[in-house]
Amino acid sequence: MSVFVDETTDFRLVPLVRRAFLTQNFEVLQEIKDKVHFWPEGPEFFKNIPEDEHMVYWTENHLAGILTTEYLVAQHFNEKLNHNRLEQFLESRLRYGSSEYLSVAYQAYTMAGILNLVDFCTDENIKRMATQFCNIITEQYAHVINPFTGNVASAGGRMYAYMRRTTDKLKISPLCYLLVGQPERMNQFDPNKFTLAYALQTTTYKVPERIIGIVQKRREPGTHYSKLRLTAPFISADEPIWIFWTYGQYTARPIEAIRFIYNHGLHYHHHFRAAVSKLFGLGRASVLLLQIIIILFYPLISLLLYMFGTVSWLTNVELETVTMVQDKSVVVITAAVPKNTRGRPAAQQFPAQILVNDITVYTNFGKILSGVKKEMSGMSMMPDVDLAADHDTSILHIKFASYNPVFALRSRSDALEVNGLEEARTKYPEWTITVAEQSPKEIKLIVRKTNVDV
């Protein structure tokens, strides 16, 4: 397979590297080394290469693919890298958690890249950190999947619309099948398209018994309630390399963020231009003007961002999960809850998800930047989500927190929506799902056994 460069190059490199090490045929590694730029080289980098060759270097899943491939290619050719970006990346994930937590799309690419380190890296410290990061990802899904089937409805953001409505055959599904003891279901996937399936079928990584035990416990009749830390408070910014995007999901330190845009030439990258255009409704000329302003006035812009309170976005997020099991019928309610950023702009939009057996009942709110057909989580307001402690009658309470004044200006809709209720009610009559209260800014859902009075 010939290596070609575009924004998803790293997705294709990960299985190529795995196949090279498994077969001991390393010709493709030389091609990767010759063709791929593993990091933007200065502020003019993106300006000087064709737009269709713009790689993405800053979100977690792309970093996992790029950094692990770069490291293993250098390892094969006995070359020493002049930076430690991979070690910094792994250390930050272990310390602060996964920035794309519970993304049924992107975490599959992340884990596939990290598994290459688990299997082929010769540095024991890096191999250890890679294994621990895989455990972090795996444990998240042990709490949210249907514990009998492995189907999943995720409360995380960073996913497309159809992934909110579909609970099976997702990018992350191979891991979910493994957690419920059905690895043979991975055989249905094309390994060239589902890189995680190929990785899990050929890896030495073993899911810890402690994590398997979480799934088995959730199969027992009754109600199970759990909390899991997804991210930790971001304490320092001593690794500013990818601070603009990945760290933006923890804490946006604006001076470093704007400097990163300039130093790495992101104002020339088509993703950055498109994002700014969609976010602010700007035309191409206005985006060009914004690029010039960023280059000339980034200290002033940083100060303004700081004054308007964007110094902390999604810090200290917990996963709250309720699992109710009755005769192998399952209701799973999951919510990603920020603990100390009420009213701040949220880098992950999705507030809560209900899985009734394998039908997803999802909540949504606010404007979807990419439109209905291309719906994707983006920056939006995270509402308060409260789950009752007594879950014979379970109430999911969603309401808006106070808006950050800057980002409130671009919000086009305040309406909360709940979708998928009728399908769930019809197919699984043993559970009753009702909307107890609803207003433009508040919803109370009651999920209960049919024979239990509210």
N, C-alpha and C positions, 0 to 999 in steps of 0.2 A: 504493500500500500504506500503510495507516494505521500509525502508530508507536504501539506499546503497550509498557508498561514491565513487565518481570519480570526474573528472574535471568539470562536469556540474551538480553536486549535487544541487547547489543553484537554478538552473533553476526549478528543481522538488520540492524543498522545498517551494518556494513562493506559488504555488497553494495549497499545503498541509496545510500550515499555514492559508491561507484564508479560506479553507474549515473547518478547525478546529474551527476557531472563528465564522464562520457563523452557523455551526451546533451545536456549544457548545460541541463537542466531542473532547477532548483534549488529547486522548491517544497518538496520533502521536507526540505530542510535547515532551513527555517523551522519545520517541524513538530517536527523533532528538537530544535531549539533551545528550543522552547516546552515540550516534554514531558519531556525527559531531564535528570535530575540527574547531572552528570558527576563528582561527588564527594560523599561523605557530609558533611553540614553540621552538625558538632557532635555531642556525645555523646548527644543525644536524637533524632537524625535517624531511626534505624530504629524507634524507639519510636513515632514520630508518623506513620508512613505504614503502609498495609496490608501485611501479610506477603507477599502475592502480588505486591507491587511492590518487593520487596527486590532490588536489583541486587547483583552481586558485583564488588567493586572491587580485589581483592588478588591473585589468581593471575595468572600471566604472560599467559595468553591473553585473559583479561578486560581486563587493563590495556592490552594492545595494541589491542583493539577500542575501548575507551572513550577512551583518550588520543589515538589517531589521529583518531577521529571528532570529538572536542572540538576538536582543533587545526584540522582542515580546515573545520569549520563556522565557527569564529572567523575563519579566513583568508578565507573567502568573504564574510563580512560586514564585513571590515576591522576586526575587533575585536582588541584586544591582551589576551591572557590575563594574569591577575595572579599566575601561578605558572609554573614551568618543569618540571612533572612529566614531560612527554614527553621533554625533553632528558635529565633525570636517568635516566629509564627506559632510553633508548637507550644512554647512556654506561655504565650498569651492565651491560647485556647485552654490550657490546663488551669490557668489562674483565673480567667474571667468567664470561661464557658464559650460555647459556639455562638457566633454572632448571627448565624442563619438557623437558629434553633427551630426544630420541628418543621423545617421546610422539606416537604415530601419530594421536591424536585432537586434542590441544590445540595442537600446533605448527602444524597446518593453519589453525586460526583465527588464531593469532598471525601467521603469515606473510601471510595474506590482509589483515589490518589493516595490517601494515607495508608491503605492496605499494601500498596507497593513498597512502602517503607518497612512495614511489619515483616514482609516476606523477603525483601532483597537488600535492605540496608545492612551494611557491615558494622556500623557504629552502634554499639549496644545502648548508649544513652538515647540516641534518636529513635531506635527501635522501641525502647521502653516508653518514651513519650508518645510515639505513634499509637502504640497499643492502648495506652490510657485514654487518648483522644477518641479512639474507636469505642472504648467502653462508655465514654460520656455520651456519644451519639446513640449507641445501642440502648442505654438505660432510658433515654427519653421515650423511645418507642415502646419499651416494655410497659410503660404507664398508660399509653393512649390507644394501643391497638385493641381490636376485638380479640380477647384472649383465646378464643376458640378457632377463629378463621384467619387471623392476621390482617384483616382489613383495617384500614386506618382512616380516621378523620382528624386532621391536625388543627390545633389552635394557633399554630405559628403562621407568620406571614411569609413573604418571599415565595409565592406560588401563583399559578395562573388559575383562572376561573374554573376550568373543567376539573382541576385537581381538588376543588372544594366540593364538587358534586360526585366525583368518582372515588371509590374507596379501595379499589383493587387495580392491579397491573400498573401501579404508579412506579416512578423511578426508585423509590425507597422500598417497594414491596418485597424484593428479595430478602432484605434484612428482616422484615416482618414475618415472612414465611419461616425463616430460620428460627425466630423467637418462639413460634408455636409448634416447632418440631415437624415442619412440612417442607424441608429443603428441596424435595423433588419438584415442587411447583416452579422452581427457578428454571426448569428445562424449557418452559414455554417462551422464554425471552431470547431474542436475538442478541448474542453477546456483543455485537458491534454497536448496538443501540442502547442496550441496558448494561453499561459498564460495571455496575455494582453486582449484577448477577454473575458475570464472568469472574469478577474478583472473588466473590464469596465461594464460588464453586471450585476455585483453585488456591485458596489461601490456607495458611497454617493458623490463622487467627481463630480462637475459640471464644465463644460468648461465655463470660464467667457464670458459674452456677448461681451466684447471688442474683444476677439479672434474670436468668431463667426462672428463678424462684418467684420473682415479682409477677411474672405472667401466670404461673401456676396458682399463686395465691388469689389472683383476680378471677380465676375460674370457679371458685367456691361460691355456693349460693349465699346470697345476702348482699350487703352494701359495703363497698370498700372506698375509703377516702384517703387521698395521699397528696403530699406536696413534694416537689422536687425543684431544687435550685437550677435555673437555666443559665443565668448570668450573675456575676458578682459585681459589686460596686467597683468602678474603674478608679484606681487610686492615683496612678501616675501615668505620664505619657512619655516613657523613656524609650519607646520604640515607635517613632513617628513615621516610619517608612510607608505604611498604608493607612495613615490616620484619617485621610479624607473620607474614605468610604467605610471600610471595615470598622475602624474605631468610631466612626460616626454613629454606629449603632450602639455604642456604649456611651461615649461622651464626646461631643463635638467641641474640641478645643479650637476655636475659630482661627487664631493666628496660625497655628500649625496647619490647619486645614487649607487655608487660602495659600499659604506658602507651598504646600504640597501640590496644589493645582498648578501653580506657576513653575515650580522646579521640575515637574515631570511632564509639563506641556499638555495637561489634561484639557485646557481650553481649546486645543486643536482636535481633541478626540471626538468622534461623532456621537458617542454615547453621552458625553457631557453636554454637547450642544443640543441634542434631542431632549435630554432631561430638563435643561433650563427652559427650552422652548415650551415644553408641555406644562411645566410647573408654573410659569409666569405668563404663558400665552404670548410669548415674544416671537417675532419673525426673525428671519435669518440676519437681517441687518442689525436688529436689536441685540441678537446673540453676539455678533461680532463686537458691538459696542461694549457689551458686558465683559467680553474677553479683555478688551483694552482697559476697562475700569479695574478689573481684577489684577492685571499686571501692574498698573500704576498705583493703585490705592488699596492694596490688600491690608495694610495695617489699620486704616480707617474702617474698612468693611468689617474686619475682625472685631474691632472695638464696638461697632454698632450691633453685631450679632451677640456679643457678650452682654451688652446692656439690655437686650431684649430677651435674655434668659435662655438662649439655646446652648448653654454650656453643659447640659446633661440631658440625654435623650432616653435611652432605655437602659437604666442601670438597675441591678438587683431585681431581676425578673424571676418569678416563681411559676411553675406549672402546678395548677390545682386540678385534680382529677377525681371524679366520682364514677365508680363502676357499680352498676346494679345488675345482679344475675338472678334469673328466675327460670328454672328448667331450660337452661342453655339459651334463653333469650337474654340479650345484653343491651343495656343502655350505658353509654360512656359519655360523660360531660367533661370537656376539657377547656381550660381557660389559661391563657398566658397573662399573668397579672404583674404589672410593675409595682414595686413596693414603695418607692420613694420619688416617683416622678409624675404624680397626678397633675394633669393639665399640661404636661410637656408634649411637644411633638414626638410622635412615635415612629421609629424607622420600620417597625413591623405593624401592619395595620390590623390584622385579624384578631378580634377580641375573644370569640368563643365558638365552640363546635359541639354538636351533639351527634352521637352515632347510635342509632337505634338498630341493633343487629348490624346489617351492612348498608343501611340507608343513612345518608348524612343529612342532618338538619342544621343548616348553617345560618349564622347571623352576619349581617353586613351593615355598613353605615358609611355615610359620606360619599363624595364623588370618587369614582374610579378613573384615574388619570388617563388610562389607555382606552377607555370606552368599554362597552358591554362585551363585545366579541373578543377583545384582547385584554380582558380584565386581569390586572396583576396588582399585588399588594405594593403600595408605595408609602410615602410619608403621609400620615394622617393622624387623627386624634385617637388616643387609646381611651376607651371608656372605663369606668369602674366596673368590675365584675365580682359579684359576691355569690358564693355557693353556700347553701344552708348546711349546717353540720348534721342535722337529722334528715336522712335521705329516704325514709319511707315515703315522705312527701318531699320531693326535691324541688327547690325553687332556684332558678338561675335568674339573677337580677342584673340587668345591664343598664347603665345610665352614663350620660356624658359627664366628664369632669370639666372644670373650667378651662376655657380655651387659652392657649398662649396667644397674645394679641397679634403677633406677626402672622402666624400661620392660620389664624381664624379668618384673615382677610381673603384667603384663597379658597376656603371651604365653600363648595357650591351647594351642598345639601346637608341638612341636619337629620334627615329621616333615617330611623333604624328600620331594618327589614328582617323578617324571619322567613326562610324558604324551606320547602321540602316537608312541611308538616303533614299535608294531606296524604302523601305517599307513605310516610311512616305510620300514620294512624291506620291506614287501610291494610297494610301488609302485616303489621304487628299489633293486633288488637289487645294483646295482653298488657300493653303499656298505654297509658293515657298521657298525651302531651297537649297542654292547653296554654293559651296566652291569657294569663290572668289579668294583666294590665298592660296597656300600651299607649304611649304618647309619642310625639315626634322625637323626644329625647330619652325615653325610658321604656323598657320592656321587662315584664316578669313572666317567665315560663315556668310551668309546673309539670314535672315529669314524675309519674307515679304508677304503681301497679294498679291495674284496673279495679281491683276489689278493695282498694284503700280509699277511705273518704278523705277529702281535703279539709 
